[in-house]
Structure formats: C-alpha cells, structure tokens
C-alpha cells in the first residue's frame, strides 16, 4: 500500500488519479497481483481519500480557472466575476495553505524516512483534519453559484458563515472574509477621502445619483440588496451623508476650477484625518471582526463631519440669518415688506394668473423701496410648482426658492423649500384677500354714496373671518412654533439635531395651518375664491353685469345665512380631527364670546 502514497498525495492536491479510482471501483483492468495487495479495509480508506480529493478538486478548479492568464486576457472586463469574487478566490488560497502544507509535510517525511512505513490510516487522519474547512468553502461556492451572489452579497454570505462555525474553521474562514472585507474597506477609504465610488463591477451598496439640479447635493443612494448584514441601515445612511457632504463641498467651489480632493479631505477632517483613515484600514487586521467595531469607526468619521457642519452652520450666524429670511419672506413675517409688495401687486392680485417676471420685479422694487439689503433681491426666485419653466402661474401654485450657503442646503432641501412654497402661497393669498377687503372698506367709506346695508354686513363678516384666520396662522401657529424652535435650537449640539428640529418646526406649521387636513384646506381655498370674486364685484363696474359674480355674491350670502353651511361644516371637521389642540384655537378666536355663531344663527 505504501507505493500508492504518492498517487494519494497527488490526488489530494487537486489532480485526478486513474489508478486510485480503478482500485476503488475494483476495475478488472488491474491484474490480480495489484488487486490482492489492496484489501477491503484499505479500499475503504482509499474511498475516504478520494472523497476528500473530490471536495478539494472543486475548489482547485475555481482557483485555477479564475487565475489562468489566458482566461483573463480572453474575457472582457465587464464579464469578469468582480472584485469581491476575486478576493474570495485569493482568500481560499490563503485559508487552504495549511492543508497544502500538511500534504507537503507528509511527502517530505516519506522522502526522508524511506525505511519508515507510512500507514494510510495515519495519513488520512492528518489530512481529514482539514475536511470541515474544505466542505464549508465548497458550500459557500455552491451558494454563490446557485443564488448568483454578487459583490456585497458574497461578503455578507461569508460573514454569516464565519460566525456560525466553530473556532478552528472560524479562524481559517475569517481569512477569506478579511480578503473580501478589504475590498469594502478600500472602497470606503476612497469614498470618504474623495467622495468617489470605485465600483467597476457594480458591487458596492452605494450608487451615484445624477441630478439635473446643481443645487441639490443628494448625490448618493443605497442599494439594500448589496448591503452586508453587519452594516445597519442607520450606519449606511451615515456613509451616504458623508459622501453627500464631500460632494457638496466640491460643488460649492467654482465649478470651472480644478478641485483639490486632498485639500477638501484635510479641510473636512482636520487634524483627525490620519487617525480616522488608519482606524478604517485597521478593520481588516482585527482578529475577529464584529459589527460594533465597524459601526464605531463609521461613527467616528460621521461625528467629525457633523461637528464641522455644525460649526459651518453657525459661522457668522449663517443659520440664524436663513431662518430670519424664512420667517420674514416665506412666512410673511415682514409685514412692512408685504404691505408695500401687495400694493404693487394690486393690479395683478385680482387676476387668476400672474406673470412670474412681474412678481419678481414687484418683489425687487419693494425691497429697494423699504431699503432692504441688495442681497435679498438675489436670494429669492419665483417659479411654478407645476412647471419650472412656465411664464405664468396661479397664485396658489407659486414656488419660491432661495439660495443657501454651505452646508445649509442639507436643511433647506428642494422638498423643504417646496413645502415652504405651499405655506407661502396659502398665507400670501389670505393676506391679499385681507388687504383687498380692507381697501374696499376704505374706498367705499371715502366716497359719499349710500352703501347697501346687507352688502356692507357681508363685507364685515368676510373681513372678520379672514382677519381671524390670518391672526390664528401668524400668532397661534407660526409665532408659537418659531419661539419653540429657537428654544430647542439652543440645546442642539450636532448638525443632524438642527436638521431634525427644523423639520419638526416646518411639519408642525403645515399641520396646524390645515395643509394636512385636505378637506379643510380645500374648503378655505374655496372661501378665498369667493372672497376674490366678491372684491372684483365690488371694485369692477363691469363685474356687476357678469352672472358669474352675481352667483358668487349669492353663494357668499348663503355662507353666512344658511345653516348648516360650508363654514360651519369646516368648523365641525376641525373640532372632530383632534391631531393637536392648536386648530381649536382658531375656533376660539372666530367665535369669541359666541358672537360669530350667534350672528350666523340670527341671519338664518
């Protein structure tokens, strides 16, 4: 049997031996002498050798075919298996090194001790110590092939297998995992340093999102299917935010100038730069890699970036200045400005559509008249919520945008500005109606002619309703929430907290301004429609002959004389929807001393 040892060792290294296979199969081609020397017990040992050899041959075939130079030159780059599979193959070579060394040691013992007999059983005992590892690797290969795993999915599979195995296998399998982990770490290293994704085979769990808008800096998004299980969603989101920050810093520079990526990296991470990247690269050398260690390293990067953004946000009171712009112009807090602005818009305010250019001109002229800083003229822009390139739009669809300094574009995103535009459209429309109703009263009182008593009472009730609605929105909602916002802001110690506080501020205002109560919001807009028609009816002589306006006047009369009516229905809906107690404050204001509802009851 000792004469078969070289064939056995040759087979165990991944090669095929027809001699051994024929002996095991009891092939009749062998002579009786050859057959007699192999008894039944030895044949069973040979079967065990061949079974182990077959397991290793599967792995060896993959290694050889993947690393064969001819196949690499023959294959196109797009058809290669990818960086993670390449790392997996390299990891198999490293992990199985003890197995190959074991076989080489047996061969050396045979050559140096020719007189010493090498028992098959002892040889089998030595090599079968490596069998669990070989079987485990084959199982991984089978799962990769069966499920067509790719990139981060391969890394995830190996990670899960490693932490399910016992210590002996765990140590060797972790060598494969480290090879694949190194690909991820190098991708993250490039991403954190330059905001660039190195991913020629689409294996990374982050992808670039190209937007037509240069003002929006959400350049990266997650691919959940490629996320390893040791990367929590919150951590993955932090990684994309860091990339977004780096991209935004690059884009905040002159687009025509060459971007020095290294300088931006130094600027962002400061004196902690070398320490941060060392901790990232050292993850590969951790004896037993854990999820917590990975999360901690990412958190270190994120905290440094967040701290830098926090300082930049409050540099020269940048955030406070932007919030002042929001309060004064989006939310109509600058009453003097809007008094003059609406006067300039008087000729346009009664039209259903408006020239956006005329709105912008009126805005700029008003800023000059009341001597606002010239920068205000350049900050705000007007367009349509429905069509960015439209020349005209209805007042309810006006979109207002304003320029921000870095890094406040992460707070005042396009969606946030769109929400502020909805608030602006609603508030400005109420303010326009309120102004026009007061102008009618002043105009009529200044002239010596008799006013229809019923029409005058109607105007009084309309003015009271609109005044109350506007007061509620400005005092009970905006001022109250703005005060709470400033109070919470004093306790904010990181950039994401600032963003969260601001998002809550905007959401609360929209909620308590009825924008989330669709039926109430639509109902108030219908009342504003009727008020605008009433103003046209009262100021335009030709409107009195138009049946449309006469019908509107009748509807307004029904609004205050018919019970129940649309207004009472809206009040009932507000009372029934107990989202927050604040909307009920509007009813308290409207029905002060029960006057309003009593007036409705008296008229009916």
C-alpha positions as CSV (number, residue, x, y, z in Angstrom):
1,X,0.0,0.0,0.0
2,X,2.9,2.4,0.6
3,X,3.5,2.5,-3.1
4,X,0.1,4.2,-3.5
5,X,1.0,7.1,-1.2
6,X,2.4,9.4,-4.0
7,X,-0.7,8.9,-6.0
8,X,-2.9,9.7,-3.0
9,X,-0.9,12.9,-2.2
10,X,-1.1,13.9,-5.9
11,X,-4.8,13.4,-5.9
12,X,-5.3,15.3,-2.6
13,X,-3.6,18.3,-4.3
14,X,-6.5,18.6,-6.8
15,X,-5.4,16.2,-9.5
16,X,-7.1,13.1,-10.8
17,X,-5.5,9.6,-10.5
18,X,-7.0,6.9,-12.7
19,X,-5.0,4.3,-10.7
20,X,-6.7,5.0,-7.4
21,X,-10.1,5.3,-9.0
22,X,-9.8,1.9,-10.7
23,X,-8.7,0.3,-7.4
24,X,-11.6,1.8,-5.5
25,X,-14.0,0.7,-8.3
26,X,-12.5,-2.8,-8.3
27,X,-11.8,-2.4,-12.0
28,X,-11.0,-5.7,-13.8
29,X,-8.2,-4.0,-15.9
30,X,-5.9,-4.4,-12.9
31,X,-4.0,-7.6,-12.5
32,X,-4.7,-10.0,-9.7
33,X,-1.5,-9.2,-8.0
34,X,-2.4,-5.5,-7.9
35,X,-5.8,-6.3,-6.7
36,X,-4.7,-8.7,-4.0
37,X,-2.5,-6.2,-2.2
38,X,-5.5,-3.9,-1.6
39,X,-7.8,-5.5,1.0
40,X,-11.3,-4.3,1.8
41,X,-10.2,-2.2,4.7
42,X,-7.6,-0.4,2.6
43,X,-10.1,0.2,-0.2
44,X,-12.4,2.0,2.3
45,X,-9.5,4.2,3.3
46,X,-8.9,5.0,-0.4
47,X,-12.5,5.9,-0.8
48,X,-12.2,8.4,2.0
49,X,-9.1,9.9,0.4
50,X,-10.9,10.2,-3.0
51,X,-13.9,11.8,-1.4
52,X,-11.7,14.4,0.3
53,X,-9.8,14.9,-3.0
54,X,-13.0,15.5,-4.9
55,X,-14.1,18.2,-2.5
56,X,-10.7,19.9,-2.9
57,X,-10.8,19.5,-6.7
58,X,-14.0,21.6,-6.9
59,X,-12.2,24.4,-5.1
60,X,-8.9,24.0,-7.1
61,X,-10.8,24.1,-10.4
62,X,-12.3,27.5,-9.5
63,X,-8.9,28.8,-8.3
64,X,-7.1,27.6,-11.4
65,X,-9.7,28.8,-13.9
66,X,-10.1,32.2,-12.3
67,X,-6.3,32.8,-12.1
68,X,-5.4,31.4,-15.6
69,X,-3.8,34.3,-17.5
70,X,-5.4,33.2,-20.8
71,X,-8.9,33.5,-19.5
72,X,-8.2,36.9,-18.1
73,X,-7.0,38.2,-21.4
74,X,-9.8,36.5,-23.2
75,X,-12.6,37.8,-21.0
76,X,-13.8,41.3,-21.4
77,X,-13.7,43.5,-18.3
78,X,-17.5,43.6,-18.0
79,X,-17.8,39.8,-17.9
80,X,-15.3,39.2,-15.0
81,X,-16.7,38.0,-11.7
82,X,-15.9,41.2,-9.8
83,X,-13.6,42.4,-7.1
84,X,-15.3,40.5,-4.3
85,X,-15.2,37.2,-6.0
86,X,-11.6,37.7,-6.9
87,X,-10.9,38.5,-3.2
88,X,-12.8,35.3,-2.3
89,X,-10.6,33.2,-4.6
90,X,-7.5,34.8,-3.1
91,X,-8.9,34.1,0.4
92,X,-9.4,30.4,-0.5
93,X,-5.8,30.1,-1.4
94,X,-4.7,31.6,1.9
95,X,-7.2,29.7,4.0
96,X,-6.2,26.3,2.4
97,X,-2.5,26.9,2.8
98,X,-2.3,24.7,6.0
99,X,-4.0,21.9,4.0
100,X,-1.4,22.0,1.2
101,X,1.4,22.3,3.8
102,X,0.1,19.2,5.5
103,X,0.4,17.2,2.3
104,X,3.8,18.6,1.6
105,X,5.0,17.7,5.1
106,X,3.7,14.1,4.6
107,X,5.6,13.9,1.3
108,X,8.8,15.2,3.0
109,X,8.5,12.6,5.7
110,X,8.3,9.9,3.1
111,X,11.3,11.0,1.2
112,X,13.5,11.5,4.3
113,X,12.4,8.3,6.1
114,X,12.2,5.7,3.4
115,X,12.5,2.8,5.8
116,X,9.7,4.2,7.9
117,X,6.4,2.9,6.8
118,X,3.6,5.4,6.3
119,X,0.3,4.0,7.4
120,X,-2.7,5.0,5.3
121,X,-4.8,5.5,8.4
122,X,-2.3,7.9,9.9
123,X,-2.1,9.8,6.6
124,X,-5.9,10.0,6.4
125,X,-6.1,11.3,10.0
126,X,-3.8,14.1,9.2
127,X,-5.5,15.3,6.0
128,X,-9.0,14.8,7.3
129,X,-8.5,17.5,9.9
130,X,-8.9,20.0,7.1
131,X,-12.0,18.4,5.7
132,X,-14.6,20.5,7.6
133,X,-12.9,23.7,6.2
134,X,-12.9,22.3,2.6
135,X,-16.6,21.3,2.9
136,X,-17.5,24.7,4.3
137,X,-15.8,26.5,1.5
138,X,-17.5,24.3,-1.1
139,X,-20.8,25.1,0.5
140,X,-20.1,28.8,0.1
141,X,-19.1,28.3,-3.5
142,X,-22.4,26.4,-4.2
143,X,-24.5,29.1,-2.6
144,X,-22.7,31.8,-4.6
145,X,-23.3,29.9,-7.9
146,X,-26.8,28.8,-7.0
147,X,-28.0,32.2,-5.9
148,X,-25.8,34.2,-8.4
149,X,-24.4,36.3,-5.5
150,X,-22.6,39.4,-6.3
151,X,-20.4,42.0,-4.6
152,X,-21.6,42.8,-1.1
153,X,-23.8,39.7,-1.2
154,X,-20.7,37.5,-1.2
155,X,-19.2,39.4,1.7
156,X,-22.4,39.1,3.6
157,X,-22.6,35.3,3.0
158,X,-19.0,34.7,4.2
159,X,-19.6,36.9,7.2
160,X,-22.7,34.9,8.2
161,X,-20.9,31.5,7.7
162,X,-17.8,32.6,9.7
163,X,-19.9,33.5,12.7
164,X,-21.8,30.2,12.6
165,X,-18.7,28.0,12.6
166,X,-16.6,26.6,15.5
167,X,-13.2,28.1,16.3
168,X,-10.9,26.0,14.1
169,X,-12.9,26.7,11.0
170,X,-13.8,30.2,12.1
171,X,-10.1,31.2,12.1
172,X,-9.4,30.0,8.6
173,X,-12.7,31.2,7.1
174,X,-12.1,34.6,8.6
175,X,-9.0,34.8,6.4
176,X,-11.3,34.6,3.4
177,X,-13.7,37.1,5.0
178,X,-10.8,39.5,5.5
179,X,-9.8,39.4,1.9
180,X,-13.4,40.3,0.8
181,X,-13.7,42.9,3.6
182,X,-10.5,44.6,2.3
183,X,-12.4,45.4,-0.9
184,X,-15.2,47.1,1.0
185,X,-12.7,49.0,3.2
186,X,-10.7,50.2,0.2
187,X,-14.0,51.3,-1.4
188,X,-15.0,53.2,1.8
189,X,-11.5,54.7,2.0
190,X,-11.8,56.2,-1.5
191,X,-15.4,57.3,-0.8
192,X,-14.5,59.1,2.5
193,X,-11.4,60.7,1.0
194,X,-12.7,62.0,-2.3
195,X,-16.4,61.3,-2.5
196,X,-15.8,58.9,-5.3
197,X,-17.2,55.4,-5.8
198,X,-14.7,52.9,-7.1
199,X,-17.0,50.1,-8.3
200,X,-16.2,48.9,-11.8
201,X,-18.5,45.8,-11.4
202,X,-21.5,47.5,-9.6
203,X,-20.8,45.6,-6.3
204,X,-20.9,48.5,-3.8
205,X,-24.0,49.1,-1.8
206,X,-23.9,52.8,-2.6
207,X,-24.5,54.2,-6.1
208,X,-24.3,57.7,-7.6
209,X,-27.5,59.5,-8.4
210,X,-27.0,62.2,-11.0
211,X,-29.4,65.1,-10.8
212,X,-30.0,67.9,-13.3
213,X,-30.1,70.4,-10.5
214,X,-26.7,71.6,-9.2
215,X,-28.3,73.0,-6.1
216,X,-29.3,69.6,-4.8
217,X,-26.4,67.6,-3.2
218,X,-28.0,64.2,-2.6
219,X,-25.6,62.5,-4.9
220,X,-25.7,59.0,-3.4
221,X,-28.3,56.4,-2.6
222,X,-28.3,53.0,-1.0
223,X,-28.8,49.6,-2.8
224,X,-30.2,47.4,0.1
225,X,-29.7,44.1,-1.8
226,X,-25.9,44.7,-1.7
227,X,-25.7,45.8,2.0
228,X,-23.9,43.3,4.2
229,X,-25.8,42.4,7.4
230,X,-23.1,43.9,9.6
231,X,-23.9,47.4,8.1
232,X,-27.1,48.7,9.8
233,X,-29.3,50.9,7.8
234,X,-28.6,53.9,10.1
235,X,-24.8,53.4,9.5
236,X,-25.2,53.0,5.8
237,X,-27.2,56.3,5.8
238,X,-24.4,58.0,7.6
239,X,-21.9,56.8,5.0
240,X,-24.0,58.3,2.2
241,X,-24.3,61.5,4.1
242,X,-20.6,61.8,4.4
243,X,-20.3,61.3,0.6
244,X,-23.0,63.9,0.1
245,X,-21.1,66.4,2.3
246,X,-17.9,65.8,0.3
247,X,-19.7,66.3,-3.0
248,X,-21.4,69.4,-1.8
249,X,-18.1,70.9,-0.7
250,X,-16.7,70.2,-4.1
251,X,-19.7,71.7,-5.8
252,X,-19.7,74.7,-3.6
253,X,-16.3,75.7,-5.1
254,X,-16.1,77.3,-8.5
255,X,-17.3,74.7,-11.0
256,X,-14.7,75.7,-13.5
257,X,-11.7,75.4,-11.1
258,X,-9.8,72.2,-10.5
259,X,-11.0,70.5,-7.3
260,X,-8.2,69.5,-5.0
261,X,-9.7,66.4,-3.4
262,X,-6.9,66.1,-0.9
263,X,-7.3,69.6,0.4
264,X,-11.1,69.1,0.9
265,X,-10.3,65.9,2.8
266,X,-7.9,67.8,5.1
267,X,-10.4,70.7,5.4
268,X,-13.2,68.3,6.4
269,X,-11.4,66.0,8.8
270,X,-8.7,68.4,10.1
271,X,-6.0,67.0,12.4
272,X,-8.1,63.8,12.9
273,X,-7.7,62.8,9.2
274,X,-4.8,60.4,9.6
275,X,-6.3,58.8,12.7
276,X,-9.7,58.3,11.1
277,X,-8.3,56.6,8.0
278,X,-6.0,54.4,10.0
279,X,-8.8,53.2,12.1
280,X,-10.7,52.3,8.9
281,X,-7.9,50.4,7.3
282,X,-7.1,48.6,10.6
283,X,-10.5,46.9,10.5
284,X,-9.0,44.4,8.1
285,X,-6.5,43.3,10.8
286,X,-8.9,42.9,13.6
287,X,-8.6,39.3,14.9
288,X,-12.3,38.7,15.0
289,X,-14.2,41.4,13.1
290,X,-17.5,42.5,14.7
291,X,-20.4,44.7,13.7
292,X,-19.8,47.0,16.6
293,X,-16.2,47.7,15.6
294,X,-17.4,48.7,12.1
295,X,-20.2,50.9,13.4
296,X,-17.8,52.7,15.8
297,X,-15.3,53.5,13.0
298,X,-18.1,54.9,10.8
299,X,-19.4,56.9,13.7
300,X,-16.0,58.5,14.2
301,X,-16.0,59.7,10.7
302,X,-19.6,60.9,10.9
303,X,-19.1,62.7,14.2
304,X,-16.1,64.7,12.8
305,X,-18.1,65.6,9.7
306,X,-21.2,66.5,11.7
307,X,-19.1,68.7,14.0
308,X,-17.5,70.5,11.0
309,X,-21.0,71.1,9.5
310,X,-22.3,72.4,12.9
311,X,-19.6,75.0,13.1
312,X,-20.1,76.0,9.5
313,X,-23.9,76.4,10.1
314,X,-23.4,78.9,12.9
315,X,-20.4,80.6,11.3
316,X,-21.3,84.3,11.0
317,X,-24.8,83.4,12.2
318,X,-25.5,81.8,8.8
319,X,-28.3,79.6,10.0
320,X,-29.9,82.3,12.1
321,X,-29.9,84.6,9.0
322,X,-31.5,82.0,6.8
323,X,-34.2,81.3,9.4
324,X,-34.9,85.1,9.5
325,X,-35.4,85.0,5.8
326,X,-37.8,82.1,6.1
327,X,-39.7,83.9,8.8
328,X,-39.8,87.3,7.1
329,X,-40.5,86.2,3.5
330,X,-41.7,82.6,3.3
331,X,-44.0,83.1,6.3
332,X,-44.8,86.8,5.7
333,X,-43.2,87.9,9.0
334,X,-42.0,91.1,7.5
335,X,-45.4,92.9,7.5
336,X,-44.0,96.2,6.2
337,X,-42.5,94.5,3.2
338,X,-45.7,92.7,2.3
339,X,-47.8,95.8,2.8
340,X,-45.8,97.5,0.0
341,X,-45.4,94.4,-2.1
342,X,-49.2,93.7,-2.2
343,X,-49.8,97.4,-3.1
344,X,-47.5,97.0,-6.1
345,X,-49.3,93.7,-6.9
346,X,-52.7,95.4,-6.7
347,X,-53.3,95.4,-10.4
348,X,-52.3,91.7,-10.6
349,X,-53.8,90.5,-7.4
350,X,-57.3,90.1,-8.8
351,X,-56.2,88.1,-11.7
352,X,-56.3,84.3,-11.8
353,X,-52.9,84.1,-13.4
354,X,-49.8,86.2,-12.9
355,X,-46.6,86.9,-14.8
356,X,-43.7,85.5,-12.8
357,X,-41.5,88.2,-14.1
358,X,-43.9,90.8,-12.9
359,X,-44.0,89.2,-9.4
360,X,-40.2,89.2,-9.3
361,X,-40.0,92.8,-10.4
362,X,-42.5,93.8,-7.8
363,X,-40.6,91.9,-5.2
364,X,-37.3,93.5,-6.1
365,X,-38.8,97.0,-6.3
366,X,-40.4,96.6,-2.8
367,X,-37.1,95.5,-1.4
368,X,-35.5,98.7,-2.8
369,X,-38.3,100.9,-1.6
370,X,-38.1,99.8,2.0
371,X,-34.2,99.7,1.8
372,X,-33.6,96.1,2.3
373,X,-30.1,94.8,1.7
374,X,-29.4,94.2,-2.0
375,X,-28.6,90.6,-1.3
376,X,-32.3,89.9,-0.6
377,X,-33.1,90.6,-4.3
378,X,-30.7,87.9,-5.4
379,X,-31.6,85.3,-2.8
380,X,-35.3,84.7,-3.8
381,X,-36.6,83.3,-7.0
382,X,-40.1,82.6,-8.3
383,X,-41.4,79.8,-10.5
384,X,-44.4,77.5,-10.8
385,X,-44.9,74.4,-8.6
386,X,-46.3,72.6,-11.7
387,X,-43.9,73.8,-14.3
388,X,-40.5,75.3,-13.5
389,X,-40.3,77.0,-17.0
390,X,-43.8,78.5,-17.0
391,X,-44.1,82.2,-17.7
392,X,-47.4,82.5,-15.7
393,X,-48.9,80.7,-12.8
394,X,-51.8,80.9,-10.4
395,X,-51.0,82.4,-7.0
396,X,-51.7,79.1,-5.3
397,X,-49.1,77.4,-7.4
398,X,-46.3,79.9,-6.9
399,X,-43.0,78.3,-5.9
400,X,-40.4,80.3,-4.0
401,X,-36.8,79.3,-3.8
402,X,-33.9,80.9,-2.1
403,X,-30.2,80.4,-2.3
404,X,-28.4,78.9,0.7
405,X,-24.8,78.8,1.8
406,X,-22.9,75.6,2.6
407,X,-23.9,73.4,4.4
408,X,-27.5,74.7,4.8
409,X,-28.6,73.1,1.6
410,X,-28.8,69.9,3.6
411,X,-31.5,71.6,5.8
412,X,-33.3,73.7,3.1
413,X,-33.6,70.9,0.5
414,X,-35.7,71.2,-2.5
415,X,-38.6,69.3,-0.8
416,X,-38.3,71.6,2.2
417,X,-38.5,74.7,0.0
418,X,-41.4,73.2,-1.8
419,X,-43.3,72.8,1.5
420,X,-42.4,76.4,2.4
421,X,-43.8,77.5,-1.0
422,X,-47.1,75.8,-0.2
423,X,-47.2,77.8,3.1
424,X,-46.2,81.0,1.3
425,X,-49.0,80.5,-1.3
426,X,-51.6,79.9,1.3
427,X,-50.5,82.7,3.6
428,X,-49.9,85.3,0.9
429,X,-53.3,84.5,-0.6
430,X,-55.0,85.1,2.7
431,X,-53.0,88.3,3.1
432,X,-54.0,89.5,-0.3
433,X,-57.7,88.9,0.3
434,X,-57.4,90.6,3.7
435,X,-55.8,93.6,2.1
436,X,-58.3,93.9,-0.7
437,X,-61.3,93.6,1.7
438,X,-59.8,96.5,3.8
439,X,-59.2,98.5,0.7
440,X,-62.8,98.1,-0.4
441,X,-64.0,99.4,3.0
442,X,-61.6,102.4,2.9
443,X,-62.6,103.2,-0.7
444,X,-66.4,103.0,-0.1
445,X,-66.2,105.0,3.1
446,X,-64.2,107.7,1.5
447,X,-67.0,108.3,-1.1
448,X,-70.3,110.0,-0.5
449,X,-72.9,107.4,-1.6
450,X,-75.1,105.1,0.1
451,X,-73.9,101.5,0.6
452,X,-76.2,98.6,0.6
453,X,-76.5,97.6,4.2
454,X,-76.6,93.8,3.5
455,X,-73.6,94.0,1.3
456,X,-71.7,96.0,3.9
457,X,-72.6,93.4,6.6
458,X,-71.3,90.7,4.3
459,X,-68.0,92.5,3.9
460,X,-67.8,92.9,7.6
461,X,-68.2,89.2,8.2
462,X,-65.8,88.3,5.5
463,X,-63.2,90.7,6.9
464,X,-63.7,89.2,10.4
465,X,-63.4,85.7,9.1
466,X,-60.2,86.4,7.1
467,X,-58.7,88.6,9.8
468,X,-59.2,85.8,12.4
469,X,-57.8,83.1,10.1
470,X,-54.7,85.2,9.4
471,X,-54.2,86.1,13.0
472,X,-54.5,82.5,14.1
473,X,-51.9,81.4,11.5
474,X,-49.4,84.1,12.3
475,X,-49.8,84.3,16.1
476,X,-51.0,80.9,17.3
477,X,-49.1,78.8,14.8
478,X,-46.1,80.5,13.3
479,X,-45.0,82.7,16.2
480,X,-45.6,80.0,18.8
481,X,-43.7,77.3,16.8
482,X,-40.9,79.7,15.9
483,X,-40.4,80.5,19.6
484,X,-40.3,76.8,20.4
485,X,-37.9,76.2,17.5
486,X,-35.5,78.9,18.8
487,X,-35.7,77.4,22.3
488,X,-34.9,73.9,21.1
489,X,-32.1,75.2,18.9
490,X,-30.1,76.5,22.0
491,X,-29.8,72.9,23.1
492,X,-28.7,71.4,19.8
493,X,-25.2,70.1,19.8
494,X,-24.9,68.4,16.4
495,X,-25.9,69.2,12.8
496,X,-28.5,66.4,12.4
497,X,-30.3,67.6,15.5
498,X,-30.6,71.0,13.9
499,X,-32.0,69.5,10.8
500,X,-34.4,67.4,12.8
501,X,-35.6,70.4,14.9
502,X,-36.1,72.4,11.7
503,X,-38.1,69.6,10.0
504,X,-40.4,69.3,13.1
505,X,-40.8,73.1,13.0
506,X,-42.0,73.0,9.4
507,X,-44.2,69.9,9.8
508,X,-45.9,71.5,12.8
509,X,-46.6,74.7,11.0
510,X,-48.0,72.8,8.0
511,X,-50.1,70.6,10.2
512,X,-51.7,73.4,12.3
513,X,-52.2,75.5,9.2
514,X,-54.6,72.9,7.9
515,X,-52.4,71.9,5.0
516,X,-52.6,68.2,6.1
517,X,-56.4,68.4,6.6
518,X,-57.2,68.2,2.9
519,X,-60.9,68.8,3.2
520,X,-60.4,71.9,5.4
521,X,-57.6,73.2,3.3
522,X,-59.7,72.9,0.1
523,X,-62.7,74.5,1.9
524,X,-60.7,77.5,2.9
525,X,-59.4,78.0,-0.6
526,X,-62.9,77.9,-1.9
527,X,-63.9,80.6,0.5
528,X,-60.9,82.6,-0.6
529,X,-62.0,82.1,-4.2
530,X,-65.4,83.6,-3.3
531,X,-63.8,86.5,-1.5
532,X,-61.6,87.3,-4.5
533,X,-64.7,87.3,-6.7
534,X,-66.5,89.5,-4.2
535,X,-63.6,92.0,-4.4
536,X,-63.9,92.0,-8.2
537,X,-67.6,92.5,-7.9
538,X,-67.2,95.5,-5.6
539,X,-64.4,97.2,-7.5
540,X,-65.2,96.5,-11.1
541,X,-68.3,98.1,-12.6
542,X,-68.5,95.6,-15.4
543,X,-68.4,92.7,-12.9
544,X,-71.8,93.7,-11.7
545,X,-73.2,92.7,-15.1
546,X,-71.4,89.4,-15.1
547,X,-73.6,86.4,-14.0
548,X,-70.6,84.6,-12.6
549,X,-70.0,87.3,-9.9
550,X,-73.7,87.7,-9.1
551,X,-73.8,83.9,-8.4
552,X,-70.7,84.3,-6.2
553,X,-72.4,87.0,-4.2
554,X,-75.3,84.7,-3.6
555,X,-73.0,81.9,-2.5
556,X,-71.3,84.2,-0.1
557,X,-74.7,85.3,1.4
558,X,-75.5,81.6,1.8
559,X,-72.2,81.1,3.5
560,X,-73.3,83.3,6.4
561,X,-77.1,82.9,6.3
562,X,-77.8,79.2,5.6
563,X,-77.3,76.9,8.5
564,X,-75.6,74.5,8.2
565,X,-73.2,75.9,5.6
566,X,-69.7,75.4,4.3
567,X,-68.1,77.4,7.1
568,X,-70.0,75.6,9.9
569,X,-69.0,72.3,8.2
570,X,-65.3,73.3,8.2
571,X,-65.6,74.2,11.9
572,X,-67.1,70.8,12.7
573,X,-64.4,69.0,10.8
574,X,-61.7,70.9,12.7
575,X,-63.3,70.0,16.0
576,X,-63.6,66.3,15.1
577,X,-60.0,66.0,14.0
578,X,-58.0,66.0,17.2
579,X,-54.5,66.0,15.7
580,X,-53.4,68.7,18.1
581,X,-55.4,71.1,20.2
582,X,-54.0,74.2,18.4
583,X,-56.5,74.3,15.5
584,X,-59.3,74.6,18.1
585,X,-57.7,78.0,18.9
586,X,-58.9,79.2,15.6
587,X,-62.5,78.4,16.5
588,X,-62.0,80.1,19.9
589,X,-60.8,83.3,18.1
590,X,-63.5,83.1,15.5
591,X,-66.3,82.5,18.0
592,X,-65.1,85.0,20.6
593,X,-68.0,85.5,23.1
594,X,-70.1,83.3,20.8
595,X,-70.6,86.3,18.6
596,X,-69.8,84.7,15.2
597,X,-72.0,81.6,15.5
598,X,-74.8,83.7,17.1
599,X,-74.6,86.1,14.1
600,X,-74.9,83.2,11.7
601,X,-77.9,81.9,13.7
602,X,-79.6,85.3,13.7
603,X,-79.1,85.8,10.0
604,X,-80.5,82.3,9.2
